[in-house]
Amino acid sequence: MTGDGGSKASPDVLVAHLDGEAVLLHLGTKQYFRLNETGAAIWKGLERGLDEPAIVVQLTREFDVDAETAAREVHRTLAELGERGLLAT
């Protein structure tokens, strides 16, 4: 799912953006997840309909990070979100 650039937020997830972080609630499992500033930025990219490469560009603009590091972080974060059922299938 993360390799094709087509990841998107699951409609079963509610999000609250708080002080640079995000708190996610999966409505199906009733589990909460807390994302740090980087994770929240990645989630915002998903909400905006950005694909994985566009989210990488967003991170390099928003944070002091090179494209290679940003790409690794985006890929890792999307994989983890997918494993937790937070992305649409």
C-alpha positions as CSV (number, residue, x, y, z in Angstrom):
1,M,0.0,0.0,0.0
2,T,2.7,2.5,0.8
3,G,4.8,1.7,-2.2
4,D,2.3,2.8,-4.8
5,G,1.9,6.4,-3.5
6,G,-1.8,5.8,-3.1
7,S,-2.1,5.8,0.7
8,K,-5.0,7.7,2.2
9,A,-6.5,8.2,5.6
10,S,-9.2,5.7,6.5
11,P,-12.8,7.1,6.8
12,D,-13.0,5.1,10.0
13,V,-10.5,7.5,11.7
14,L,-11.2,10.7,13.4
15,V,-8.3,13.2,14.0
16,A,-7.7,16.1,16.3
17,H,-4.7,18.3,15.6
18,L,-3.3,19.7,18.8
19,D,-0.1,21.8,19.3
20,G,1.7,20.4,16.4
21,E,0.7,16.8,17.2
22,A,-2.3,14.7,16.1
23,V,-4.5,12.3,18.0
24,L,-6.2,9.7,16.0
25,L,-9.2,7.6,17.0
26,H,-10.1,4.5,15.0
27,L,-13.8,4.2,15.3
28,G,-13.9,0.5,14.6
29,T,-11.4,-0.5,17.3
30,K,-11.9,2.5,19.6
31,Q,-8.1,2.7,19.9
32,Y,-6.3,6.1,20.2
33,F,-3.0,6.9,18.5
34,R,-0.8,9.9,19.1
35,L,1.4,11.3,16.3
36,N,4.4,13.5,16.9
37,E,4.9,16.7,14.8
38,T,6.4,14.7,11.9
39,G,3.7,12.1,12.0
40,A,1.0,14.9,12.2
41,A,2.5,16.5,9.1
42,I,2.4,13.2,7.2
43,W,-1.2,12.7,8.3
44,K,-2.1,16.3,7.1
45,G,-0.6,15.4,3.8
46,L,-2.9,12.3,3.6
47,E,-5.9,14.5,4.5
48,R,-4.9,16.8,1.6
49,G,-4.8,13.9,-0.8
50,L,-1.0,14.0,-1.3
51,D,0.8,10.9,-2.5
52,E,3.9,9.7,-0.8
53,P,6.4,11.7,-3.0
54,A,4.5,14.9,-2.4
55,I,4.4,14.3,1.3
56,V,8.2,13.9,1.2
57,V,8.5,17.3,-0.5
58,Q,6.2,18.7,2.1
59,L,8.4,17.5,4.9
60,T,11.6,18.8,3.4
61,R,9.9,22.3,3.2
62,E,8.4,22.1,6.7
63,F,11.4,20.6,8.6
64,D,15.1,20.8,8.4
65,V,15.5,17.4,6.7
66,D,16.9,16.1,3.4
67,A,14.8,14.3,0.9
68,E,16.3,10.8,1.6
69,T,15.7,11.1,5.3
70,A,12.2,12.4,4.7
71,A,11.4,9.6,2.3
72,R,12.5,6.9,4.9
73,E,10.4,8.6,7.6
74,V,7.3,8.9,5.4
75,H,7.6,5.3,4.2
76,R,8.1,4.0,7.8
77,T,5.2,6.1,9.1
78,L,2.8,5.0,6.3
79,A,3.7,1.4,6.9
80,E,3.0,1.7,10.6
81,L,-0.3,3.5,10.0
82,G,-1.3,0.8,7.6
83,E,-0.4,-2.0,10.0
84,R,-2.6,-0.3,12.6
85,G,-5.6,-0.1,10.2
86,L,-5.5,3.7,10.0
87,L,-5.2,3.9,6.2
88,A,-7.9,3.1,3.6
89,T,-7.4,-0.2,1.8
